[in-house]
Amino acid sequence: MRKINLQLNNIKIPILVGSNILKTINPENYVKKNDVVIITNSTIAKLYLKQTKRMFKDYNVDSLILRDGEKYKNIKTLQQIHDYLIKNKYDRSLTIVALGGGVIGDMVAFAADTFMRGVQLIHIPTTLLAQVDSSIGGKCGINHPLGKNMIGSFKHPSVILMDSAILKTLPKREFMAGMAEVIKYGLIKNKSFFKFIDNNYSKIIQQNTDCLLRTIFTCASIKAQVVKEDELESGIRAILNFGHTFGHAIEVYGNYERFSHGEAVALGMIMATNLSQKILNLEKKEVDKIKQLIYSIMSEELLKSEFQPNDLVKLMSADKKKKGDSLNFILLSSIGEAQILSDIQESDIIESIKLN
């Protein structure tokens, strides 16, 4: 097991990375008092709820099982969580465990931040995407029909437990969606890591333990460092949104059902690479390398996706990453070097909305 400490002002958040660590972790240091509620979804509950309950066997532990899917990441489900906590008379000494992927992590953390003005939170991310990205940094919230993650806050957990063994039960489509965020970290911050992903691609997707743990640990370390420098995303943290300005609009375009978050980010990174070539003169040989690696994680169906560029630009205009009347884009000057740009002409954005 390896440990990353995310230090933010007066709090230190341990991120524990390993294989089968849920069987060995003592949660005593991370639970506030005696009450623990595990909140998960119907898919994960069948696989890991019993195991997670055993981990908290010394506490008064209960669970709430929600429906599975991005389309349920909304105010109605948030109210369902609040209703459950209030009806069961929990107080501020409660510890909530978010057991699931990015949807559960975001929504449950927001519930933990808003119930009783904030209770203790533990993250146990169960998807590759959640382990390498969404569980770290405190950003949480729910979707609105007009935009992704438009309602939310910042809520940091007392610990993040990343167990690579959990990923063995992850459907291939979801694992490959998580690879989009993995590739993102190499592109924005670490060229040598991009080369590692490229050279060890087969081992990573086959879940070779050493390669997978190195991948998770490297991504988590990069994100922790960026968050430490800019917790509230007022500057450098925005580079973590490479591909996301396009990607969030793509999710809305597909009504949160056609594309998963990772798939939308993969498509968005192709478009952001096109825009990087146009605006920052990203070299063609690097453009080709980037696209080849991203294409490898995309299904044939995903590669055939088509969009009405004007509709996508309209959806992007509602994105929370806007700066005044301008959209913020994270673009690459080279692999491992990202820049934050705005005031990009709409014609250039429209031209970049293609997958070739």
C-alpha positions as CSV (number, residue, x, y, z in Angstrom):
1,M,0.0,0.0,0.0
2,R,1.2,3.5,-0.9
3,K,0.1,6.8,0.6
4,I,-0.3,10.3,-0.8
5,N,-0.9,13.1,1.7
6,L,-3.0,16.0,0.2
7,Q,-2.2,19.0,2.4
8,L,-4.7,21.8,2.3
9,N,-4.4,24.7,4.8
10,N,-5.3,23.1,8.1
11,I,-6.3,19.6,6.8
12,K,-4.3,16.6,5.6
13,I,-6.2,14.1,3.4
14,P,-4.6,10.7,3.2
15,I,-5.0,8.9,-0.2
16,L,-4.3,5.2,0.2
17,V,-3.5,3.2,-2.9
18,G,-3.1,-0.6,-3.1
19,S,-4.5,-3.9,-4.0
20,N,-7.1,-5.6,-1.7
21,I,-6.5,-2.9,0.9
22,L,-10.2,-2.8,2.0
23,K,-9.6,-6.1,3.7
24,T,-6.8,-4.7,5.9
25,I,-7.8,-1.0,6.6
26,N,-8.7,0.0,10.1
27,P,-11.2,2.8,9.7
28,E,-10.8,4.0,13.3
29,N,-8.8,7.1,12.4
30,Y,-11.4,8.2,9.8
31,V,-14.8,7.8,11.5
32,K,-16.0,10.6,13.7
33,K,-18.2,8.7,16.2
34,N,-20.3,5.6,16.2
35,D,-22.8,6.2,13.3
36,V,-21.8,5.2,9.8
37,V,-24.0,5.3,6.7
38,I,-22.7,3.7,3.5
39,I,-24.3,5.2,0.4
40,T,-23.9,3.3,-2.9
41,N,-25.9,2.3,-6.0
42,S,-27.7,-0.8,-6.9
43,T,-24.9,-2.2,-9.1
44,I,-22.1,-1.7,-6.5
45,A,-24.2,-2.8,-3.6
46,K,-24.4,-6.4,-5.1
47,L,-20.7,-6.5,-5.4
48,Y,-19.1,-4.7,-2.4
49,L,-21.7,-3.5,0.1
50,K,-21.3,-6.6,2.4
51,Q,-17.5,-6.3,2.3
52,T,-17.6,-2.6,3.1
53,K,-20.0,-3.2,6.0
54,R,-17.6,-5.8,7.4
55,M,-14.9,-3.0,7.3
56,F,-17.1,-0.9,9.7
57,K,-18.3,-3.9,11.8
58,D,-17.3,-2.1,15.0
59,Y,-19.7,0.8,14.3
60,N,-23.5,1.3,14.0
61,V,-23.5,0.9,10.3
62,D,-26.4,1.2,7.9
63,S,-26.7,1.7,4.1
64,L,-28.7,3.5,1.5
65,I,-28.9,2.1,-2.1
66,L,-29.6,4.5,-4.9
67,R,-30.3,3.9,-8.6
68,D,-27.3,3.6,-10.9
69,G,-26.6,6.2,-13.6
70,E,-25.6,9.7,-14.4
71,K,-29.2,10.6,-15.2
72,Y,-30.0,10.2,-11.4
73,K,-27.3,12.7,-10.4
74,N,-29.9,15.3,-9.7
75,I,-31.7,17.3,-7.0
76,K,-34.4,14.6,-6.7
77,T,-31.8,11.9,-5.7
78,L,-30.1,14.5,-3.4
79,Q,-33.4,15.0,-1.6
80,Q,-33.8,11.2,-1.3
81,I,-30.4,11.1,0.6
82,H,-31.4,14.0,2.8
83,D,-34.8,12.4,3.5
84,Y,-33.2,9.2,4.6
85,L,-30.7,10.9,6.9
86,I,-33.4,13.1,8.5
87,K,-35.9,10.4,8.9
88,N,-33.3,8.2,10.7
89,K,-32.4,11.1,13.0
90,Y,-28.7,11.2,12.3
91,D,-26.8,14.2,13.7
92,R,-23.5,16.0,13.0
93,S,-21.5,13.1,14.4
94,L,-22.4,11.0,11.4
95,T,-19.8,9.6,9.0
96,I,-21.0,9.0,5.4
97,V,-19.1,6.6,3.2
98,A,-19.4,7.2,-0.6
99,L,-19.0,3.7,-2.2
100,G,-19.1,4.0,-5.9
101,G,-17.9,5.8,-9.0
102,G,-17.9,9.4,-10.0
103,V,-21.7,9.9,-9.8
104,I,-22.0,8.5,-6.3
105,G,-18.8,10.3,-5.2
106,D,-20.0,13.7,-6.4
107,M,-23.6,13.4,-5.2
108,V,-22.9,11.8,-1.8
109,A,-20.1,14.3,-1.0
110,F,-22.5,17.1,-1.8
111,A,-25.1,15.5,0.5
112,A,-22.5,15.2,3.2
113,D,-21.6,18.8,2.9
114,T,-25.2,20.0,3.0
115,F,-26.7,17.7,5.7
116,M,-26.5,19.4,9.1
117,R,-24.1,21.9,7.4
118,G,-21.5,19.2,7.0
119,V,-20.7,15.7,8.3
120,Q,-17.7,13.4,8.0
121,L,-17.0,11.8,4.6
122,I,-15.0,8.8,3.4
123,H,-14.5,8.1,-0.3
124,I,-14.2,4.5,-1.6
125,P,-14.1,5.0,-5.3
126,T,-15.0,1.9,-7.3
127,T,-14.2,2.9,-10.9
128,L,-10.9,3.8,-12.6
129,L,-12.2,7.2,-13.4
130,A,-13.2,7.9,-9.8
131,Q,-9.9,6.5,-8.4
132,V,-7.6,8.6,-10.7
133,D,-9.7,11.7,-10.8
134,S,-13.1,12.5,-9.4
135,S,-12.6,11.4,-5.8
136,I,-9.7,13.7,-5.3
137,G,-10.0,17.5,-4.8
138,G,-13.3,18.0,-3.0
139,K,-15.4,19.2,-6.0
140,C,-18.9,17.7,-5.7
141,G,-22.4,18.4,-6.8
142,I,-25.3,17.4,-9.0
143,N,-26.3,18.0,-12.6
144,H,-29.0,20.4,-13.9
145,P,-30.9,19.7,-17.2
146,L,-29.1,22.7,-18.7
147,G,-25.6,21.9,-17.6
148,K,-23.2,19.4,-16.0
149,N,-22.3,19.9,-12.3
150,M,-24.0,23.3,-12.2
151,I,-25.0,22.9,-8.5
152,G,-22.3,22.0,-6.0
153,S,-19.6,22.8,-3.5
154,F,-16.3,21.7,-2.2
155,K,-16.2,18.8,0.4
156,H,-13.1,17.0,1.3
157,P,-13.2,13.5,2.8
158,S,-11.2,12.3,5.9
159,V,-9.6,9.6,3.7
160,I,-9.7,8.2,0.2
161,L,-9.3,4.4,-0.1
162,M,-8.3,3.3,-3.6
163,D,-8.4,-0.5,-4.0
164,S,-7.3,-1.6,-7.5
165,A,-8.8,-5.1,-6.9
166,I,-12.3,-3.6,-7.0
167,L,-11.7,-2.7,-10.7
168,K,-11.6,-6.4,-11.6
169,T,-15.4,-6.4,-11.7
170,L,-15.6,-3.1,-13.7
171,P,-17.2,-3.5,-17.2
172,K,-14.8,-3.0,-20.0
173,R,-16.7,0.0,-21.3
174,E,-16.3,1.8,-17.9
175,F,-12.7,0.9,-17.5
176,M,-11.9,2.3,-20.9
177,A,-13.9,5.4,-20.1
178,G,-11.6,5.9,-17.0
179,M,-8.6,5.6,-19.3
180,A,-9.6,8.9,-20.8
181,E,-8.8,10.6,-17.5
182,V,-5.6,8.6,-17.2
183,I,-4.4,9.8,-20.6
184,K,-5.4,13.4,-19.7
185,Y,-2.8,13.5,-16.9
186,G,0.0,12.6,-19.2
187,L,-1.1,15.2,-21.7
188,I,-1.5,18.1,-19.3
189,K,1.4,17.6,-16.9
190,N,3.7,14.6,-17.4
191,K,5.1,13.6,-20.8
192,S,7.1,10.7,-19.4
193,F,3.8,9.3,-17.9
194,F,2.2,9.7,-21.4
195,K,5.0,7.5,-22.8
196,F,4.5,5.0,-20.0
197,I,0.8,4.7,-20.8
198,D,1.6,4.4,-24.5
199,N,4.3,1.7,-23.9
200,N,2.3,-0.3,-21.3
201,Y,-1.2,0.2,-22.7
202,S,-2.0,-3.6,-23.0
203,K,-0.8,-4.3,-19.5
204,I,-2.8,-1.5,-18.0
205,I,-6.1,-2.5,-19.7
206,Q,-5.4,-6.1,-18.8
207,Q,-5.1,-4.9,-15.2
208,N,-1.6,-6.0,-14.6
209,T,-1.3,-5.2,-10.9
210,D,2.0,-3.4,-10.9
211,C,1.1,-1.3,-14.0
212,L,-2.3,-0.5,-12.8
213,L,-1.2,0.6,-9.3
214,R,1.5,2.8,-10.9
215,T,-1.1,4.3,-13.1
216,I,-3.5,5.1,-10.3
217,F,-0.8,6.3,-8.0
218,T,0.8,8.6,-10.6
219,C,-2.6,10.2,-11.6
220,A,-3.6,10.6,-7.9
221,S,-0.2,12.2,-7.2
222,I,-0.5,14.7,-10.1
223,K,-4.0,15.7,-9.1
224,A,-3.1,16.1,-5.5
225,Q,-0.3,18.4,-6.4
226,V,-2.4,20.5,-8.7
227,V,-5.2,20.7,-6.1
228,K,-2.7,21.7,-3.4
229,E,-1.5,24.6,-5.5
230,D,-5.1,25.8,-6.4
231,E,-7.8,24.2,-4.2
232,L,-10.7,26.3,-5.5
233,E,-9.8,26.3,-9.2
234,S,-8.9,30.0,-9.5
235,G,-5.9,29.3,-11.6
236,I,-3.7,26.3,-12.4
237,R,-6.3,23.7,-11.4
238,A,-8.3,24.5,-14.5
239,I,-5.8,22.5,-16.5
240,L,-7.5,19.4,-15.1
241,N,-10.4,20.3,-17.4
242,F,-8.6,19.4,-20.6
243,G,-11.3,18.1,-23.0
244,H,-14.0,18.9,-20.5
245,T,-15.4,22.1,-22.0
246,F,-16.3,20.0,-25.1
247,G,-17.0,16.9,-22.9
248,H,-19.5,18.4,-20.6
249,A,-21.5,19.8,-23.5
250,I,-21.3,16.3,-25.2
251,E,-22.8,14.8,-22.0
252,V,-25.7,17.2,-22.1
253,Y,-26.1,16.7,-25.9
254,G,-26.6,13.0,-25.2
255,N,-29.0,13.7,-22.3
256,Y,-26.6,12.1,-19.8
257,E,-27.4,8.7,-21.2
258,R,-25.7,8.3,-24.6
259,F,-22.2,9.0,-23.4
260,S,-20.6,8.3,-20.0
261,H,-18.4,11.1,-18.5
262,G,-15.2,9.3,-19.6
263,E,-16.4,8.7,-23.1
264,A,-17.4,12.4,-23.4
265,V,-14.0,13.5,-22.1
266,A,-12.3,11.2,-24.7
267,L,-14.3,12.8,-27.5
268,G,-13.6,16.2,-26.0
269,M,-9.9,15.6,-25.8
270,I,-9.8,14.8,-29.6
271,M,-11.6,18.1,-30.2
272,A,-9.3,20.0,-27.8
273,T,-6.3,18.4,-29.6
274,N,-7.7,19.7,-32.9
275,L,-8.1,23.2,-31.4
276,S,-4.6,23.0,-29.9
277,Q,-3.1,22.3,-33.3
278,K,-5.0,25.3,-34.7
279,I,-4.4,27.8,-31.9
280,L,-1.1,26.7,-30.4
281,N,0.5,25.0,-33.4
282,L,0.7,21.6,-31.6
283,E,3.0,19.6,-33.8
284,K,1.3,17.2,-36.2
285,K,3.4,14.2,-35.0
286,E,2.2,14.9,-31.4
287,V,-1.4,15.3,-32.6
288,D,-1.2,11.9,-34.3
289,K,0.3,10.3,-31.2
290,I,-2.4,11.7,-29.0
291,K,-5.2,10.8,-31.3
292,Q,-3.9,7.3,-31.8
293,L,-3.8,6.6,-28.0
294,I,-7.3,8.1,-27.5
295,Y,-8.7,6.2,-30.4
296,S,-7.5,3.0,-28.8
297,I,-9.8,3.4,-25.8
298,M,-12.8,4.3,-27.9
299,S,-15.3,1.8,-29.3
300,E,-16.2,1.7,-33.0
301,E,-19.6,3.1,-32.1
302,L,-18.1,6.0,-30.2
303,L,-15.7,6.8,-33.0
304,K,-18.7,7.1,-35.3
305,S,-20.3,9.8,-33.1
306,E,-21.6,12.8,-35.0
307,F,-22.5,16.3,-33.6
308,Q,-24.1,19.4,-34.8
309,P,-21.3,21.9,-34.1
310,N,-23.6,24.9,-33.6
311,D,-25.7,22.9,-31.1
312,L,-22.6,21.8,-29.2
313,V,-21.2,25.4,-29.0
314,K,-24.6,26.6,-27.7
315,L,-24.4,24.0,-24.9
316,M,-20.8,25.0,-24.1
317,S,-22.0,28.6,-23.6
318,A,-23.8,27.4,-20.4
319,D,-20.7,25.8,-19.0
320,K,-19.7,26.8,-15.5
321,K,-16.1,27.2,-16.7
322,K,-16.9,30.4,-18.6
323,K,-15.0,33.5,-17.9
324,G,-17.3,36.5,-18.6
325,D,-18.6,36.0,-22.1
326,S,-15.7,33.8,-23.1
327,L,-15.3,30.0,-22.8
328,N,-12.1,28.8,-21.1
329,F,-10.3,26.1,-23.1
330,I,-7.3,24.0,-21.9
331,L,-5.1,23.5,-24.9
332,L,-1.7,21.8,-25.4
333,S,1.4,23.5,-26.7
334,S,3.1,20.1,-26.5
335,I,2.5,16.8,-24.8
336,G,2.9,17.5,-21.1
337,E,2.4,21.3,-21.5
338,A,-1.1,22.7,-21.0
339,Q,-2.3,26.3,-21.2
340,I,-5.5,28.0,-20.2
341,L,-7.0,30.2,-23.0
342,S,-10.1,32.1,-23.7
343,D,-11.3,34.6,-26.4
344,I,-11.1,31.9,-29.0
345,Q,-13.1,32.6,-32.2
346,E,-16.3,30.6,-32.5
347,S,-15.3,29.6,-36.1
348,D,-12.1,27.9,-34.7
349,I,-14.2,26.0,-32.1
350,I,-16.7,24.8,-34.7
351,E,-13.9,23.7,-37.0
352,S,-12.4,21.6,-34.1
353,I,-15.6,19.6,-33.5
354,K,-14.6,16.6,-35.5
355,L,-13.1,13.2,-34.6
356,N,-10.4,13.0,-37.4
